[in-house]
Amino acid sequence: MADSIQQRNPSSLAGCSGDHLEPRALGVCFVTLGCKVNQTESEALGQLFRNNGYHVVSSTEKADVVVVNTCTVTNTGDAKSRQTIRRMVKAHPDAFVVVMGCYAQTAPGEILDIEGVDLVLGTQDRGRILELIAQVKQEQQPKNSVHAIWDAKAFEELPLIEEESRTRATLKIQEGCNKFCTYCIIPYARGPVRSRIPENAVTEAEKLVAAGYKEIVLTGIHTGSYGEDLGENWDLARLVKVLAQVKGLHRLRLSSIEPMEFTPELIDVIINHPTVCPHLHIPLQCGSDAILTRMKRPYAVKEFKELILRLNALLPGIAITTDVIVGFPGETEQNFRESLETVRSCGFSGVHVFPYSKRKGTPAAKYPDQIPNKIKEQRVKDLMQVARKSQEDYVRRFIGQTVEVLIERVSPEGVAAGHTRNYIQVHLPPREGKTWTNGELVNCVLEESFVN
């Protein structure tokens, strides 16, 4: 294997002009699976490589380094990660291959057994990636650089992402989760809660605004737990209040927050700071108390509904999206009907529906009363019908109203697309005399709805 590393890392000198060789800029490509946090971390590492003379290239271009950022949220995620690793090794036989992310953290040995992998990172030490690549090249031996996730004590700072598109930026403020829901592997892959030092979060937000970003999205593995490990009375509400006052920031959007984490202080900040977008993602996971208990979710359906009613009363028109798992072990037809009714009654602006997928290493994977796939598939269809109607009803409330749209992309034909503050996707036809531009804030009247 040592020889194969040497053979797959030729000199960076390529091409010639006259009698001398011109150095070729090194290329790195990222293939990212899974969640938005993974995407954010890949983009930050892309910036780290750029800062050190690399060009970030697509997976179809020649690359000197290939980084596969893996997902392990389901067994299917593991399989897809392995397939992707093998595909990239085959497509880039001369590249140095790094595998990182959640699957790498939980099963580094499986990955190192894949021929062609040179370095395995987990969900720590990503900032040392260039140092570790150099070490493996020097030692000529594939390396497992994953260490116990529960030893992690501090939030890992990664480079500020500097892109040409100045629309929406993601600001990661938190890592890890301490909750251990019975279906979830993420605490084992991401470790304990580690919060970003507030001064660092604010400094990055200020830099993003200075770079021209109009909207910042706060994200993390368990965002609502921000501050649990900091002391000094820091929590998510206090951080949001500080960030909402960053000069020049037009929008601050919050990512997923658990229902039990909406403190009076957080609700007050959301309601009273106009910079904070009226759009919240609050995971329900199931609308049946019996199943919530089996999932080890620390709330009841009644409490969830009361939170939704309170938010709607305090901020009419607020968009609330959610996640729902169907076919959890032991879910009876009655339990599922209860879940359907809960979703109907909450008036969500969007629902992400997932069939339960066994994840080895979690308690739920060992439950004896697993639901057949055929039943899960039908329940997904039934819930999706309810979800689509809920979304249609929400969007139609805004037809005829003037809304602010942040332009995120413009087609070659001049059609613009973007989102409102409450996260309704809007398409704008070409305008005469002047093309739309990314990052532009536009007021327009919503005319018709097209909900898929």
N, C-alpha and C positions, 0 to 999 in steps of 0.2 A: 504493500500500500504506500510505503514511503516513496518508492519510485514513481508511483502513479501521481502523487502530489507534484513531484518535480516536473513530470511530463506535462501536467495540466496547467502549469504556470510558466509559460514561456516569457522571454524578455518582453518588456513593454516597448521596445524599439521596433517600429514597423514602418515599411514604406521608405522611399528614398527620393531625394531631390538633388540632382547632379551627382556628386561623389560622396555626399554625407547623408547619414540617416537622421530623419526627423523623429523626435519622440512622439509616440501616439498617446493621446489622453486615455487613461484607464476608464473602463466602463463598469458600472455596477447596475444590476437589475434587481428589483424587488417583486416577489410574488406574495401577496398577502391574502390570507384566508381569515374568515371569521368577522369579528365585531369592529365597530368604529374605533375602539381603543387600539386594536391591532393596527388599523390603518394609520392612526395618528402616530403611533410609535415607528412604523415603517417610514413615514414621511420625515420624522425627526432624524432617523438614521440616514435617510437619503441626504438630508442637509449636512450631517456630519461627514459623509463621504465627499460631498461637493466642497466643503470647507477644506478638504485635504486633497483636492486636485482631481477628483473623479467626475465623470459625467454620469448622470442617472439615465439609463437607457431602458427601452421596452424589453419584454421577455423574448421578442423575436430578433433583437439586434445582438451583435457580438458583445459579450460581457466577459470581463476578467474576473469578476466576483458575482456570484448569484446568492441572494438572500431569500430564503423561504420562511415566511412568518406564519406559523401554524396555529390551528384551532383544535380544541379538544372538547368542546361543549357537548358533543355526542360521540358515540362510537363511529357513526358515519363521518364525523369530522376528522377522527383519527385516520380512517381509511382514505378519505379525500386528501389529507395531508401527505400520507405515504405515496399515493399516486402522483401527486404534484411534485414531490421531491424526485421521484424516479424519472418523471417526464423532463424535469429541468436538468438533471444530470445527463440524460441522453441528448437533450437539445444543446447543451453547452459542455461538451466533453473536455475542453481545455480550461474551464473556469474553476475557480476556487469556490466550493459550495458550503455555505453557512445555513444551518437550520436553527431557528429560534422560535420563541412563542410558547403557548400553553401546552401543546402536545409535546414539544421538546422538553419542557419542564417536567412533565409527568412520566415520560417514557424515553429518556435519552439513549438508553441501551438499544432499544428497537431502531432508533434512527441511525445510530452509529453503525449498526449492522447493514445498513443500505450502502452498497458499493458506490463510491464516488462522493460521499459526504466527508468533508474535511474538518468541520467544526460544528459542535452542537452547543448552542446557548439556550438558556431557558427564558425566564421573565425577569432576570436580573443581569447586571453587568453588560447591558447592551451598549452603554457608552464606551466600553473597552473593546469594541469589536475590531477596530483596526489594529490595536495592540495584540489582540489574540490571534488575528490572522497572521501577523508578522511572526509571532511565536511559533505557530504551527508550521509555517514555511521554513523557519530556521531548524526546527526539530524534526521535520519531515515525518511527522506522525499524526494521524487524525486525533482530535482532542475532544473529550467530553468536559466542557467547562460549566456544567450545571451543578449547583450545590443546593443544599436543603433550603426550601423556600421559607420555612418557619424561622430561619436564622436572619431573615431580612428585617432590618430595623428602621431604615430610612427610605424616603421617597427618592427614586432615581431621577436626577435632572438630566434631560436630553436637550439637544440644541433647539433654538428657536427656528421654526420653519419659515423660510423666506421664499415665497412663490411670486410669480408674476401676476397671478389672479388675485385681486384684492377684494374678495367678496366676504366669504365666511371662513373664520379660523377656528380651530378647535384648541381649547386650552385644558390640558389634563391637570387636575388638581389633587388626584387621590389614586391610590393603588391598594389592591387587596380587599378581602371580605372576611368577616368573622362569623357569619350567620349560619352556614351549613344547612341550607334547605336540602331535603332528602333526595332531590333529583339532580343536584348541581355539583359539578366537579371543580368549579372555578376557585373556591378557597384553597383547594389542594394545588392548583396551578399558579395562583397569584399570591398566596400567602396572606399574612395578617394586614390589617388596615395600616397604611402609611400615608399621612397627609403631607401635601406640599407646603413648605414654609410660606406663609401668607405674603411676605414681602417679595418672594420670588414670583408668585402667581401674579401679583399686582404689577411688578416690573415687566413681566412678559406681556401682560395685557396692554400696558402703555406702549411697548414697542410695536405690538401688532396694530394698534390704532395709529401710531405714527407712520407705520408702513402703508396705511391706507385701508385697512380692513374695516368694514362697516359693522360686522356682526361677529361676536365671539360666542362659541358654544362651550359651556363648562362640561367636562366629562370626567369619568373615572370608572373604576370597576364597581364601586359601591358609593356613588357620589354623596348620598345623604349622610354617610358616616364621617364626612370631612370634619377634622378637628378632634376626633375621639382620642387621638394619641398625642395631641399637642399641648393640652392644658391651656393655661392663660386665657380661659373663657373663649377660645376660638371654636366656632362651629360654622356650618354652611351658611346660616342666615347672616352672620357677621361678615363672612367673606363676600357674599353676594352684595351686601350693602356697600362695602368698600369698592368692589369692582364696578357696580352700577354708577358710581360717581367718577369713574375715569373720564377725564376731559376728552371730548371728541368721539366717544363711543356711542353709536346709534342704537345698537341692539345687544342685549345680553340674554342668551338662551340657555336654559337649564336642560341637561339630559336627564336620564331616568333617576327618579327618586322614589324610594319605597314609601308606602302609605303611612307607616307608623313614624316617619321622620319629618312630617309636616308639623313642625312646632308653631306655636302662635307667632313667634318672632320671624320665622321663615315666611309664613303666610303674609304677615304684615309687609315684609320687604317686597314680595311678589306683587302685592296689590297696590302698594303706594309708590313704587319706583317705576316711572314710565319707561326707563331703559330696559327693564326686564320684560321679555316677551310674554304675552298671555298664552303660553303654550307649555303644557306640562306632560311628561310621560310618567304615568303611575302604574306600575305592574300590578294587575289583579291576580293573574296566574290561574285562578279558578273561582267561579261564582257559587261554590257549594262549601259550606262550613266543614262538612265531613272530610272533603278532599283537602281543603286548606290545612286542616289539622294533620293529615297524613303527610302533607308536603312540609310540615314544620314552618308554616307561615304564621307570624305572630299577630294576626288580626282576624276579625270575623267579617262576614259580608256586610253586616249592618254598619260596622265602623267604617268600612270602605265607602259605602253609599253615603254615609253622613259627611265624610270628607268631600266627596264629589258635589253634594248639594251645597255645602258651605262655600266651596270655591266658586261655584256657579252663581251663588247669591252675591258674593263679594265682588266678583268680576264677571258680569254678564258677557257672554260671547267667548269666554276662555276656551281654548282648545285643549282637550284632555285625551291623550292616546294611551293605549294599554297593551299588555301582552296577556294572552290566555293559552294555557296548555290544555289540550283535550286528550282523553284516553289515558289519564294517569292510572296506575294500578289501583284496582278496586272501584273505579268510577262506574257507578250504576247508571242505568238510563235515567232514573230520577235525579241523581246528582248532575248529570249532563243537562237535563231540562232546567234545573235550578241555575246552572251556569248561563244557559241561554237567556233566561229571564233577567238575570243580573246585568248582562251586557245590554239587553234591550232597554233597561230602566236607567242606565247611566248616561246615555246620550253621548257616547264617545265620538270624537272626530276621526278616529282611526283605531283599528284593532289589528294587532299582529297575532295570527293564529298559528299555533305549533302543535303537531301531533306529538304526544309523549314519545321520547326516544330513550331507551335504556342506556345508561352510562356506567360502564364497569367501574367499580370503586365507590359508588354511591349507595346508600341504603335502599333507595327505591328500586334499584336494579335487582335486588334480591327478594322483593315482595312477590309472593306466589301468585297473586291474582292479576297477572298481566292481561291487557286488553288486546284481542286479535286485531291485526292491521286493518282488516276489512271494516271493522266497526269504527276504528279511529279515522279512517278515510272518510266515512260517511258523516261522522260528527264534525270533521273539519269543514266539509261542504255545507252542512247545516249552519254552523256558526259563521262561516264566511258570508252567507246570505244575510244574516242579521247584521254583521259588521258593515257590509256594503250599504245597507239601508241606513244605518246609523251615520255613516260618513256622508251619504247623499243628503240626509236631513240636515246635518250640520252645515254643509257647504251652501245649501240653498237659502239658509238664513241670511247670507251675505250678498245674495244677488241684488243688484241695484245700489249697493253701498260703495262708497269710495274707500279704497284700501291702499296702503303703501306696499310696494313690491320692490324687493332687492333683486336686481338683474344678476343672474348667476351664469347664464350662457346665452349665446346668440348664434342661431343657425346661419349657414351660408346664404340662405334665402332672406335673412333679416328678421326671422321670428325670434322673439326673446322669451326666456323662461326664468322664473324666479319664484320666491315665496313671500307671502305676507308675514306680518309679525306673528299671527296665529297659525302659521305654517300651512296655509292653503297654497297649493301650487297653481301658478297663474301663467298663461301663455299670452303674449302680446304680439299682435300682427306687426309687420314692417311699418315704419312711419316715414312719412314723406320728408325729404330734405335733410334728415339726420338719422344715422343708424344708432341703435341701442348700444350701450357699452356695459361690459361687466363691472359690477360694483356700483352702478347707478341706482339711485332711489327714485322711484316713479310712483306718483299717485294716479290711480285709474279706477274706473267703475267696473265692477264685475257684472258681466252680461249674461253668461250661461254656464252651466255646470256639466262637466264630463267626468263622472266617477267611474273608474274601471271596476 
